[in-house]
Amino acid sequence: MLHLTLRQLQVFEKVASHLNYSRAAEELYLSQPAVSMQIKQLEENLGLPLFEQMGKKIFLTEAGRELFHYSRNISQQLAEMEAVFDEMKGLGQGKLTLSVVNTANYFAPQLLARFCRQHPNINVTLQVANRDAVLKQLADNTTDLAIMGQPPEGLDIVADSFMDNPLVVIAAPDHPLTRLKLVKFAQLAQETFLSREKGSGTRSAMERVFAQHHIQPRIGMEVETNEAIKQAVQAGMGLGILSLHSIELELEAKRLSVLNVEHFPLMRHWFVAHRSSKRLSSAALAFKAYLLSKQTTA
């Protein structure tokens, strides 16, 4: 008979997720020796090694991969049980885990702050990541709700739009195109663009609109953050296409300009998404309803 504790499984799951003892220790507010001791005890109880080390990196063994599967299921069941009990107590308390793509982080905290002022006893965990990571969190059932710009295909997802997401062409204030009242789309073929990485929602929208006009954009730099694009555009390295929500501070400070390009802005939408089979807690249902209300106009 196995003698495992929930604490051991919790520690193991963190180490297995990051494949890093130090990072797991930081998230659990434990010392690294304490984490190592929990893993050692767990391996002794199972009679099997859970990790193997190659150089400076650790990897899951076959037994570790099996335990990771079961530990995540146990964690999800416990979270669902806790949500059910919170629901019985009413919306006065409860937990909400929200995942947002990087660009949505420019406005999501404000929405959360307004919601939390109405429901101060709800504990919220905000996870900010790129689109692929958010999709993985949905697939792994490690988040209640996700905010993203483009609903995924192939996953059993419910997604509802709640806010416009206009994409605009940005330039440094002294760029020659800022002096034009209207920039013809064909003129963009002569410009260098700073772009998000392939797979991002913004990059996909950019590629679609250029393909529709039979133009191949000249990509001068590919980066993984909006901040890097903004800094590069300000430095005069080229143009960028970003969500209007992500450049409000730079426009106010006149560090960036929005070009009046024909066929722009590209009007996309922000969606709140969750697994269709997900049993949403009262807190998650309340936040989803809040997003879909008129209160979320930006």
N, C-alpha and C positions, 0 to 999 in steps of 0.2 A: 504493500500500500504506500502510495506517495504521500509525503508530508511536506506539502508546499504551502507557502503563505502568500496572501495577496500582495504583500509588500515585496516579496522576492520577485513575483511576476511583474510588478510595476517597474522595479529596477531593471529587470531583464529586458522588458519591452523598450525602455528608454535606450539602453545600450544597443539593443538590436536595431532600433530605428536609426540611430546615428552612427553605429559601428565605431563608437568613440566613448571611452570611459569618462574622460574629462567633461565632455559636453553633457553627458547624462548626469553626472554629479552636479553640474551647475543648475540644470533644470530641476533636479530633485532637492536642491539645497542640502546636499550631502558632501562629505569629503570623498575624494577618489578612493582611498583605502576602504571606506565603508561600502562603496559600491562594489569594489572588487571582492570584499568579504561576502556580500549577499550573493553574488554570482557563484563564488566558490561553494557556498553552502547549497545553493540550488543544484549545481553540478553533482555534488556529493549525494544529495537526495535522489537525483535521477540516476546516478551511476553512469552518466554519459557526459562527454565534453560538449559545451554549447558554442564555444568560439575556438577558432584557431588563428594563430598569429603568423603572418608572413611579412618579414621585415618590420616596418613600423605600423603596419595596418592589421586590423583584425577582421575576420570573416566568420559568418555563421557556419557551423557544421550542419550536417543533415539533421541531427537531433535539434539543433538550434532553430533551423527553419521550421521544423514541425511545431516546436514550442511557441515560436513567434506567431504562427497561425492561430493556435489555440489561445494564447494570451491575449491577442487582439480581440478575438471573439468574446472572451470573458470580460474584457474591459468594456466592450460595447454593450454587453448584457447588463453589466453593473450600471453603466451610464443611463441605459434605458430604464432600469429599475428605479434609479434615483429620480429620473424625470417623471416617472409615474407617481412617485410619492410626493414630489414637488407639486404636481398637478392637483393631487388630492388636497394639498394645503392651500391651493389657490394661487393666483398670479402675484401675490405679494412677495413671493420668493421663487427662486429657481435658477437654472443655468442656461446659458446660450453660448454656443461656439459658432463663431462667424468667420468664414474665410473670404478674403477679398483679393482680387488681382492687384498688382502694384499701382496701376493708374487709379483704381477706385479708392485707394488709400488717401487721395487728396480730399475726398468729401465724406467717406464712410465714418471717420471719427466724429464729425459734426452730427451726422444722423444718429449715431449711437448715443452721443451725449444728450441729445434731445429726448431720445427714447428712455434713457436711464433716469433722466430727471422725472419722467412720469412714473417709472417703475424702479425706484432707488434700491430695492432689495434683490434685484436680479443680478447675478454674477455673470459678467460677459468676458469671454476669451476671444480676442481678435487675432487672427492669423493672416499675415500679409505675405504673399508669395507670387511667383509668376504663374501664368495660366496653366502650364503643365502640372505644377505642384498642386494648384487648387483642384484641378481635375482628378488628380490622384487622391486627394483628401476626400473628394466626393465618392470616388470609386471604393476607397477603403472604409467609407462610413465613419470617418474621424472628425467630421464637421456636421453641424446641423443645417446651416444655410451657407450659400456662397453668393458673392456678388461678382459678376463678370460681364464683359461686353458682348460675348458671343456664346450662346448655349452650345454645349458639345453635341456632337453626333455620335450615335452608337451606344451611349450610356442611357440607362432608363431614368431620365431626368425630367422633372417638372420645372419649367422656367417661365417666369412672368416678367415682362418689362415694367419698369416703374419710373424711368427718367430718361430724357434725351441725352445723347452722348455725341455732340458735334465734334468731328475731326477737322482741324484747320491746318493750313500751311503756314509755318512760322519762319521768320528771317530775322537777322540782326537789324536794328533800327536804321543803319546806314546802308543797307543792301540796295542796289539800284532798282530792284523790282518794287520796293516800297513807294517809289515815286509814281508808279502807274496806278491809275484809277481802276483798271481791270487788267488782270494778267491772263492772257490766253493760255489754255491748257497746254498747247503745243510748245509754249515757251519753257515749260518745265523740263522738256527733254534736254535742254542745254545746261541744266543746273545739276549740281552735286547734292545728294541727299544723305543725311545722317539718319539711320533707320534702326528700329528695334530688331531683335533677333527673329529669325524665321520661326513661325509657329505662334508668335504673339498675335493678338487680335488686331492691333494697330497695323502691324506689318501685312497681315492678310488683306485688310481693307485697302491699304495702299496699293498692293499688287493688283487687286481686282480692278480698281479704278484706272490704273495705268494700262492694264490689259484691254479694258473696254475701249480705250482710245488708241490702241495699237502703238503704245510707246513703252520702251524699255527704260525704267528709271536708272540713273547712274548712282549707284550706292558707293559713297566714299568711305563710310564707316558703319559698322554694325555693332550696336551696343545693347546691353541688357536692361538699362534703366532709362527712364524719362529724364532724370536729372543730368545724365551724361549727354543726352541729345541737346538739352537746353543749353548747357555750358558750351558745347561745341558750336551750336548755332550762334550764340552770343559772340563767340570768338571769331566768327566769320568763316567757319569751315564749310558752310553749306546751308541748305534748307532742311526743315524737318516737318513731319506730319504728326501731330499729337492731339490728344483730347483737349478741348478748350478748358475743361475742368482742371487740367494739370498745369496751366500757365497763368492763372489769374494774378498771382503775386508779381510775376515778371512783367505782365502787361501794365499793372498799376505802377511799377517802378520804371517803366519804359525801357526795360532791358531787352525786350523782344517785341516784334511787330507781327500782326496777322496779315498776310497778303490776301487781297481780294481776287482770288483765282476762280475762274469760271468752273462750274460744277462743284464748287465747295461752298459751305462746309459739307463734308460727307456726314449725313445724319444717321448715326447708329443709336443704339439704346443700351441702357444698363439693365441687367436682368438679375433677379433673385432666384436662385436655383437650389433644388434639393433632390435627393433620390426619391423616386415615386413611392418606393416601399418604406421610406423613412417614417417612423412614428414621431411626429413633431411634438415637442413639449408645448405647454401653454406659453412659455416664454418665446419659443421660436415662432409659434403661430402668431403671437401678438406682434413680434417684430416684423414678420412678413406682412401682416395687415397694415402695420404702420408705414412700411415702405410703399405699399400699394395705394396708400391714401394720398390726398392732395397735399399733405404736410411735407412731402419729400421734394417739392419743387425746388430746384437749385437756382 
